Amino acid sequence: MITRRRLSVILLILVAIGVAAILTLRRPAAGPTVTGTTISVAGGSYTNITPADLATMLQAKNFPLINVHIPYEGEIASTDTLIAYNEIDQHLDRLPADKTASIVLYCRSGRMSTIAAEQLVKLGYTHIFNLDGGMIAWEKAGYTVSKH
């Protein structure tokens, strides 16, 4: 006959296994590895990525890709939205509500997207990526920019 103590231990083990299974299923799939360069700013940091890093990330895209350049000078395929770099804090409704979600920003040269990245970090976003060198670097690396 099973004693109460053994029954309690078995039940505890089953609960632990169930919790572990649930946590494993809820964990997002690991995305592509991106090295990037961490840039520390007031309130946190963001990551500068290369065109090759972005191309790798786009293979398993699970983030919004946002063009922040003004005026419009083209865009990278798979761009989700255009938000002016100096108005990004006015369009938080177009960004993920989860401030831990990944967001990738770019502009023509990297200057405007750097400003937007710093603003989002100040607002509490923790996984911001900035295409270092912007569309200029993207094209120099052999990728295309569409101009509508």
C-alpha positions in Angstrom: 0.0 0.0 0.0 1.3 3.5 -0.9 1.8 5.7 2.1 0.7 9.3 2.3 4.3 10.4 2.2 5.1 8.5 -1.0 1.9 9.7 -2.6 2.8 13.3 -1.7 6.3 12.9 -3.2 4.9 11.3 -6.4 2.3 14.1 -6.7 5.0 16.8 -6.2 7.2 15.2 -8.9 4.3 15.1 -11.3 3.5 18.7 -10.7 7.1 19.7 -11.2 7.2 17.8 -14.5 4.0 19.5 -15.6 5.3 22.9 -14.8 8.5 22.2 -16.6 6.6 21.0 -19.7 4.4 24.1 -19.7 7.4 26.5 -19.4 9.2 24.6 -22.2 6.1 24.9 -24.5 5.7 28.6 -23.7 9.3 29.5 -24.4 9.7 31.2 -27.9 11.8 29.3 -30.4 15.4 30.5 -30.4 15.9 32.9 -33.3 19.0 33.1 -35.5 22.2 34.1 -33.7 23.1 37.7 -34.2 26.3 39.1 -32.6 25.8 42.8 -33.0 27.4 45.5 -30.9 25.7 46.6 -27.7 25.4 50.4 -27.4 24.8 51.7 -23.8 22.6 54.8 -23.5 20.6 56.5 -20.8 18.1 54.0 -19.5 19.6 50.9 -21.0 21.1 49.7 -24.3 20.3 48.8 -27.9 22.2 46.6 -30.4 23.7 47.8 -33.6 23.5 45.1 -36.2 25.2 44.6 -39.6 23.4 44.0 -42.9 24.4 40.4 -42.7 22.9 40.2 -39.2 19.6 41.6 -40.4 19.6 39.3 -43.4 20.0 36.4 -41.0 17.2 37.7 -38.7 14.9 38.1 -41.7 15.1 34.4 -42.4 13.1 33.7 -39.2 11.4 37.1 -38.9 9.6 37.5 -35.5 9.9 41.3 -35.1 8.6 44.5 -36.6 11.0 46.0 -39.1 10.6 49.8 -39.0 11.9 52.4 -41.4 12.3 55.7 -39.5 13.9 57.8 -42.3 12.3 61.0 -43.4 11.7 62.0 -46.1 11.0 58.6 -47.7 14.0 57.3 -49.7 13.1 53.7 -50.0 12.7 50.6 -47.9 14.0 47.1 -47.2 11.8 44.2 -48.2 9.7 42.9 -45.2 9.4 46.4 -43.7 6.3 46.5 -41.6 5.8 50.2 -41.1 7.2 53.7 -41.6 7.4 55.9 -38.6 9.4 59.2 -38.6 12.3 59.0 -36.2 11.4 62.2 -34.4 7.8 61.0 -33.9 8.4 57.5 -32.7 7.2 58.3 -29.2 3.9 59.5 -30.7 3.2 56.2 -32.4 3.6 53.6 -29.7 0.3 52.1 -30.8 2.2 50.9 -33.9 4.8 49.1 -31.8 4.5 45.9 -29.8 2.8 46.5 -26.4 5.4 44.1 -24.9 8.4 46.2 -24.2 10.6 43.1 -24.2 9.7 42.3 -27.8 12.4 42.7 -30.4 12.1 45.7 -32.7 14.5 46.5 -35.6 15.0 50.1 -36.8 16.7 51.5 -39.9 17.0 54.7 -41.9 19.1 55.8 -44.8 22.5 56.2 -43.0 21.9 55.1 -39.4 21.7 58.5 -37.9 17.9 58.8 -37.6 17.5 55.2 -36.5 20.1 55.7 -33.7 18.0 58.6 -32.4 14.9 56.5 -32.5 16.6 53.6 -30.8 17.8 55.8 -28.0 14.2 57.2 -27.6 12.7 53.7 -27.4 15.3 52.6 -24.8 14.3 55.7 -22.7 10.7 54.6 -23.0 11.6 51.2 -21.5 12.0 49.0 -24.6 14.7 46.4 -24.0 15.3 44.6 -27.3 16.0 47.3 -29.9 18.2 46.6 -32.9 19.5 49.3 -35.2 20.8 48.6 -38.7 24.3 50.2 -38.4 24.9 52.2 -41.6 21.2 52.0 -42.6 20.1 51.4 -46.2 23.4 52.7 -47.5 25.3 49.8 -45.7 22.5 47.4 -46.7 23.0 48.2 -50.4 26.8 48.2 -50.1 26.5 44.6 -48.7 24.7 43.6 -51.9 21.1 43.7 -50.7 18.3 45.6 -52.4 16.3 48.6 -51.4 13.0 49.2 -53.1 12.0 52.8 -54.0 8.3 53.2 -54.5 
